[in-house]
Amino acid sequence: MAKKQMPHLIFLEEWGKALIPEKIRPHLHDYLLKAGIVGVNYKFFGALFYACLIIALGLYFYYPYRFFQEQATDLARSIIYLFFGSFAFIAAVLLLLAGLTMLLVYFYLDIRIYNRTKEIERILPEFLQFVAGNLRGGMSFDRALWSAIRPRFGILANEVEIAAKKVMTGEDVDEALKEFTKMYDSPMLRRAFDLIIEGMRSGGKIVYLIDKVIENINETNTLKKEMAASVTSYVIFISFVIMIVAPGLLGLSFQLLTIVSSFTAKLGASAGGAASSMPIKFSSVAIKPEDFVQFSQMCIAVLGGFAAMIISIIKKGDIKSGLKYIPVYIAVGFFTYWLFKLVLSGMFKSLVF
């Protein structure tokens, strides 16, 4: 039986191509290739457009439609409010949702590219060692690539296998390797294979060159680890401030606010009519304790997010590797804040009368 296909009337692919300009399509293809996605799925972008449109229409009929109907008292107002107002609202919400959706997609792809890059840089020296060993055994370069493939190399194994097959079927080695390096956003990988390609063109000793490339990669990784170890004190200081000091100060501020609020309320009630003759006026505190709690939680979340990114920049040199630590910093900050509130409320309970 033939598989059921989605009706062509939906025009998913057509809408996807219409939303992506032709000048951007080659760059989008290269960007998706770095994320391990071969080819641009225009149906996916068309489906995202329909999803955003449905959400925009749902939001429109939830409230603005009834509001525009109430404002339309005659035919002229009906045309203005129901047509122009509705069109402006739906268009604005659709653009906002589309922009937010594309940011989320870009964020997901960027993290995926980063993870692929780190994985390839981690296993690249070991893979090149296998290639160099095969070349010492008398294999040709394409056979050495093919024989160096190991299941534990993961994503690298599949893509090197594709490059080796291209070479063995007659494609130029230079082109196959350049296409392979385009699939990763790794300057280290590009430099390594550019040197190998140039060595093959000049007829140099490829094995010696590969050994030098491996040595340079290992030295670079060692320097990165030493730099990360040298800034450990800064990481500890920032982590201590964000996870202990800041929640503690916010918890102490909450207790101070509670004491002052209770003090002014009781003092104002006990003074009664004599308060007008006193030189000092006691008024209620404008900040509510529950509002301060929400403010504190927002501060902890913002500080935890920025602290994780700053620590990532200090240790790794980029922000993306620290995104996975953001929930940890926020969760620990919330727990510490709750713990300080609990302990301090017991300590200052006698002052709240």
N, C-alpha and C positions, 0 to 999 in steps of 0.2 A: 504494500500500500504506500502511496505517496504521502510524504509528510505534509501536514497542514501548514500553510504559510500564512503570515499576517496579510490581510487585504492590502492591496497596493494603494487603495484610496487614502490610507493614512499618510503616505508620502514621507516616511521617516528619513530615508536617505536624502531625498530632495531637500527637505527642511534643514538637515544637517549640513549639506553642502552650501545651501543659501546663507546660513548663519556664519560660515567660516569663509572669509575672503580667499581668493586664489593665491594672493601674495603670501598669505600666512600658512597655507597648506604644506609647502615643502619644509618649513621650519617646524610645523606641528608634527610632521612625519619623523623628522630627526629627533625631536624631543620625546615622542612616544617610543622610538627605537631605543633610546637610552633607558627607558623604563621597562624594556623587555617586551614591548607590544609592537608587533610587526603589522604595519598598515593602519590606516585611520578608519575607525568604525564610525561612519557618518550617521548610521542609524541610532547609535547611542546618543549623539548630540541632538538628533531630532527628537528622541524620546525624552531627553531632559527638557527640551523646549515645551513639549506637550505637558509634561508634569508641572512646570512653572506656570503655564497658562491655566491649567485646571486649578492650581492653588490660588492664583490671582482672581479667577472668577468666583471661587468659593469665598474668598475674603470679601469680594465685592458684594455678593448677595447676602452676606452675613449682616452687614450694617450699612455701608454707603448707599446701596440701592434704595433701602427704605428711607434714608435721610434725603436723598434726591427726590423721591416721590413726595415727601412732606413739603419740600421747598417749592415744588412745581404747582403753583396755584392756577395757572392758565396755560394755554397752548404754547405761547412763546417761552415761558419759563420751563415748560416740560421739555421742549426741544433743547434748550440751553443746558439744563441740569442733567437730564437723562442721557443726552447724546454726548455733548462735549465734556461734561463732568465725569460721566462714566468712562469715556475713552481716556481721559487724562489719568483717572485713578488706576484703571487696569494697566495702561501703558507704564505708569510709574512703578506700580507694584511688580509688573512683569520684568522690567529692567532691573529692579532691585534684587528680585529672586534669581534672575539669570546671572547677575554679577556675583551674588553670594554662592550660587551653585558652582560657577566656574572657579571661584577661589577655593572652594572645598576640593574640587577635582584637581586643581593645580597643586594644592597642598598634599593630597594623597600621592600624586605622581612624583612630586619632588621628594617626598620621604622614600618612595619606592626606588627612585634613582639613587638616592644617597645610600640606601641599604645595599643595593647592587654594587655600587662603587666600593664601599668598604669591604664587601665580601670578595670582590675580585682582587683588591689590593692585598687582602690577607693571604690568599692562596696563590697569588702570582709567583712568588719566589720558588715555592715548591714545584709548581708546574714547570717553570723554566729549568729547574734542576733535572726533571725527567727528560725534557727536550734535549738538554745538553748531554745527558747520559746516552740517549739514543743516537745522537749525532756522533759521539765518540765510538759507538758500536758500528759505525759505517752506514747508517741509514741516511736516506735523503731527507731534506727538510720537511716535505709534506708527510712522509712516513713517520718522521720523528714526532711531528705534531699529533698524528693519529695515534701513535703508540703511547704517547704521554697522557692520554685521556684516562682518568680514573673516576669511578662513581662518586668518591668522596669530594670531588671538585664541584659537584652540584651544577649550578647554572653555567659555570665556565666550561664544563665537560660538553654540554649540549651545543654550545655556540662555537667552541673550537672544533667540534666534530663537523659542524656545518661548513666552517672555513676550510677544513682539511678536505672535505668532499669536493668543494669548489675547485681547490687546487688540483686534486687528483682527476677531475673531469676536464681539465684543460684551462681553467681560468688562471690568470697571472697571479703569482704569489703575492706581489705587492698590493694588488687590488683587493684580494681576499682578506689580507691582514688589515688593510685600512678600513674595509667595511666592518671587520670584526671590532676594531677599536672604536668605531663610531657608536657601537651599541652600549658604551659605558662612558660616563662623565668622569673619566679618570685621567688626569695629566700624567700620572705615573705610568699607566698602561700605554698611553700614546707615545711617551718618550721612549719606553723600553722597546716597543715594536718599531718605532721609527729608526732607532739605532740598529736594530737587527736588519731591517730592510736596507738601510744604507750600507751595512757591512756585506750583505749579500750582493748588492750591486757592484761594490768595489772589489769583490773577490777576496775579502779578508777572512781571517780565522773566526768563523761564526761561534765556535765553542768557546774560545777565549773571550769573545765579545759578550756572549750570554753570561759567562761567569762574572765578568765585570759588572754587568747590569744587575745580577743577583746580589753581588756584594754592595753595590750602591743602594739598592732597595732595602737591604738589611740594615745598612748604616743609617738610612733615613728613618726607618722604623725605630731603631735604637735611640736616635736623637729625639724623636717625638716622645718616647717613653721617659727619657731623662728630663725633658722639658716639663712633662706632666708631673713628674715626681718633685721637681724643684718648686712648683707652685702649690704644693699640698697644703702648706700653712695658710695660704689665701683661701683655698677651698674650705678648709676647716673653719676659718674665721667667718666667712660669709654664711656657711651652713649654720653655725652656732647662732649668729645674729638673726637669721630668718626663722629658724625652727624653735629657738628658745627665747632670745631677748625680745624680739618684736611681739610675739604672742603674750609674753609675760608683762610687758609694758601696757599692752592693750587691755589685758585682764585687770591690771592694777588701776588703769584709768576708768574701767567700768565700775570697779568697786568705789573709787573716789566719787564718780558721778552718782552712784546710788546713795552714798552717805550724804553728799551735799543736798541731793533732792529730798531725802528724808528729813534732814536737818532743817532746811528752809521751810518745808511744809509744816512740820511740827511746831517750829518757832513762830511762824506766821499765825497758826491756829491758836496757840497759847497766848500770844500778845493781844489778839482781839482788837478792840477799839483803841488801846493804848499805842498801837503800832504807828498811828499817824503822828504822835508827838515824839517818836524816836528819831534821832539824827540819821540812823541807818535804815534804809528801806530793804526789806526782804521780799523778793519776788520769786515765783516758781522758776525752776530751771527750764530753759527752752528746749534742751535736748532730752528726748525720751530715752530711757535705757534700752528699749528694744530697737530703736533706730541706731543707737551706738553699736549694738551687737551686729546688726547688718553691716554697718560701716566697717567694723573690725574684721568681719569675715571677708568683705571685699578687699580690704587692705592686705590680709594674709594671702588671699588668692593671687592678687597682683604681684606682691613681693615674692611669693613662691615661684611664680612663672618667670619673672625677670631674673631671680637668683639662679634658677636652673640654667637659663640661657647664658648668663654671665659666666657661671662656672664652666659651662661647655666651651665657651670661647677661650677661657683661660687654659683649660686642659687639652682640648682637641683642636682649637683654632676655628671652630665653626659652631653655629647655633643648633643645627639639626640633630646632632648627637645628644643634646641635652633635653630634647622634647619629651623623651620617655621618663625623665626624672621630675617633670612638672607635677604630675599627680602625687608623687611621693612627698615632695616639699609641701604641697598644699595640705595633704592628709595629715602629715606630722604637725604642721602649723595649727590646723584646726584642733587636733587632739591636745596639743600643748596649751592652746588658748582655753579650751574647755577645762583642762586640769587646773590651770592657774585660777580660773573663775571659781572652781569648786573649792580649792584650798583657801583662797583669799576671802571668799564669802564666809567660810568658817572662822577665819582669824578675826575678821572685822564685823562679825555678826552682832557683837555687843554694842558697836557704835551706831548701828541702824536702829533707832528707837522711834 
